[in-house]
Amino acid sequence: MLFAIIIGGLIGYAFGKFPGFLIGAAIGAFLLNLLKRRLIGKLQSIQSGFIESVFAVMGALCKADGVISRDEIQMAEAMFVRFRLNEDQKAKAKTAFNRGKEPDFDLDAELNRFLQASGRQPAFLQMFLQVQVSAVAADGKVHPAEHEMLVRIARGLGLPESQVDQLEAMLRGAHTNRAGAGQPSSADQISDAYKVLGVSPSVSDEELKKTYRKLMSENHPDKLAGRGLPESMREMAEERTREISHAYDVIKEARKKSA
């Protein structure tokens, strides 16, 4: 802020000496505050749109197999807690979830609305899809009808179908990691680790490391927060980076053993 005031003051001084300096400094401070308010407003708009679209699509996804079970409703409520929503956000999320359950819910229009609000930032789109995968696979499974809708959601966001496989593999990795920490990685775990990083098993060590670093940078929680990701979803962003890191460690260990 001081820099903007000084610059404004110097420009004003060039035209009107000391009085001009004071006027220029005041204008500089005013413009900076205006810019800050607009940026804050934009971030809040992104965050509000993120939460509402997430739960509206979640409602539609939970009804993909024809009926919404009590377990799925409890899962949605658990998401309210996990995302640390305040009362106002919780009310909006519930309304959005119920809207998504309606027969006339327009999934494509909702996805397009989110695309516009998020500025089509890849990390945001991936996080949106990750929430949906986590929601329907709270028990570690994704049913065929749900998988089909997840693929449709990915396409609607402009993401490749492989993103669904990647996130499902990430979810399996999280469950396996919790259940058997310290156990040797199986062939399925190694295969899933490659899917999590989105690379082929034939990729070179150098390219593997490059991809890993790129994913960690793109998904860093602080970077996502700076772009508008709600603070309430930070935990999920941290979870994603942990699984990326774990997948990389699994592959490195497997390659070391086969060398």
N, C-alpha and C positions, 0 to 999 in steps of 0.2 A: 504494500500500500504506500509506503514511504517513497518508493521509487516512482510510482505514478504521480504522487504529489509534487515531487521534485521536477520531474519532466514537464508537468503542466505549468509549474511555476516558472521554469526557465523559458518555456515558449511564451508565457505571458510577459515575462521580463523583457524579452526581445522586442515586444510591441509596445509595452507601456511601463518600462522600468519597474520600480518597486510596487506601485499599485497593480500593475499588470501581473507581477509575480504572485501577489496574493490572490488575484482573481483566477489566474491560471491554475494555481495550486488547489483552489477550491473546486474548480471544474474537474481537475484530475481526480480528486477524492470522490466527487459525485459520480463520475463515470465509472470508477472502479467499483464503488458500492453497487451501482446499477448492474454492472456485469456480474458481480458476485450473486446478487439476488436472482438474476436470470439463470445462472448456472445451478444454484441451489434448487430453484423451481424446476429446472429440467431434470435434475437428479431425482427429486421427489416424484415427479411425474413418471419417470422410468420405473422407480421402485413400486409405486402404486399399481401401474400397469402390469408389472411383472407378477406381483402377488395375485391380482385378480385373474389374469390370464392363466396363470399356473393352476389355480384351483378350478376355474371353469373347465379347462381341458381335462383336469384330473377327474372331474365329475363325469364327463363324457367317457373317459377311458375306463373308469370303474364299471360303467354300464355296458361296456363293449360285449360282454358275454351274456347280455340280456337282463341281468338283474344285479342290483347293488346289495351285497351282503352286509350283515352287521359288522363283520370283520373289516370290510372296506371303509365303512363309516368310521369305525374306531381308528383305522389307519389315517384317515383324513384329519381326525381330531388330534391324533398324535403328531401330525405334521404341524398343526397350530402351535403345539408345545415346542416341537423341535425348532421351528423357525422363530420362536419367542415373539409371537404376534401380540400386539397390545389389543385392548378390547375393540377399538375401532377397526383395526386391521382384521381381527378375527371375525367380526360381523360381516365385513366386506368379503372375506374369504368364504364364509358359509353361504352368503348370497350367490357368489360366483359358482361355487360347487353345485348348488341346487340348480342354477341356470344351465350348467353343463349337462345335467341329467335330463333336461327337457327333450322331448322327441324332436322338436324343431330347432334344437341348438345347431348353429352353423359353425362347425369346427374350422373350416377353411377361412371364414371371415375372422374368427377369433385369432387364428395363427397369423393372419395378415395384419391384424391390429397390433399384435405383439411385435411383429417384424418392424413395423413403422415406429413404435415406441422405443424399441431397443436400438434403433439405428443399424440393425442387422449385424451387430457385433458377434463374430463367431463364438467367442467364449460364452457370451450370454445365451446364445441359441443352444449351445451344448449343455449349459447348466440347466436350462429349461427342460431339455429332453431328459437329463439325468434325474431331475425331480420326478418326472413321470415314470421312469423305469423303477426308481426306488419305491414309488408309491404302490405300484401294482405288484411288485416283487418283494414285499415286506417279509414274506415267508420263504424267500429264496427261489421262487418259481415265477415264470411268466407263462400264462396260458396262451394257446394259439391265437384266439380272437384278440387278446390284448397285444400280442406281438404284432399282429397285422395292423392294428391301429397305431402302435408305436412307429411302425414303418411309415404309415400315412402321415403321422405328425412330423417325422423327420423330413419327409419329402416336402411337406408344407412349409417347413422352416428353411428349405434349400440345403439340407444336410444329406449326405449320402446314407444309404441304408446301412452301410457298414458301421455307422455311428451307433445304431441300435445294438448290433452284435458287440461292439466295443464296450458299451455301457452294461450290457447283460453280463459280459465276461468280467467286467470290473466288479459287478455285484457278486458274482460267484466267487471271485477272488477274495472279497471282503468276508464272505461267510466262511470260506475255507480257511482263511487266515485266522479268524477268530476261533474256529473249531479245532484247528490243528497247528497252532503256532509252534514253530521249531521242527516240524516234520518235513522230510524230504519232499520236494515238489514232484508231483506226478506228471505224466505226459499231458494230461488234460489241463493242468495248471499252467504248464509251460506254453501250451497252445493258446490258452486264454490270455497269458501275459503278452504275447505278441499282438493279440487282438486289442488289448487295452492300449498299447502304444500305436496301434494302427499300422504295423509294419509286417513284412513277410519274414519268415524264419531264415530266409537266405540273405537278409540285409547284412551289410558289413558292420563290424564293431564301431567303426567311425560314424557311419550313418545312423546307427542305433543310438549312440551317445548324442548326436546332433538332434535327433527327433525327440529324445528324452528331455534335453535341455529346453527345447522349443516348447514342449507341452507344459513343462513346469513353469516357464516364464508366462505363457499365455493364461495359465490357470491360477496364478498366484493370487491368493485372497485379497491382498492389499490392492493389487492392480485392478481386480474386478470391482472392489468397493469404490475405487476412484472413478470408475466408469458408470456407477449407479447401482451396482448389485446391493440389495438390502442387507444391512448388517446382520439381520436375522438369519440370512442364508449363508453366512460365513462358514458355519460348521460344515455344511455340505461341500463348500469349495475346498476346505481343508481336507475333507475326506477324499475328494477327488485327487488332490495332489499326493496324499498318502498312498492311494492305490496305484497311481502312476509310478511313484517311487518304488513301491513293492514289486510291481511288474518288472521294472528294470532290474531290480536285485535278483528276481527269480531267473530272468534270462541270463544275466551275467554269471550266476552260479551254475546254471545248466551248461553254459558254454565252457566254463572253467573245467567242469568235470569231464566234458567230452573232448577237451583239447589233448 
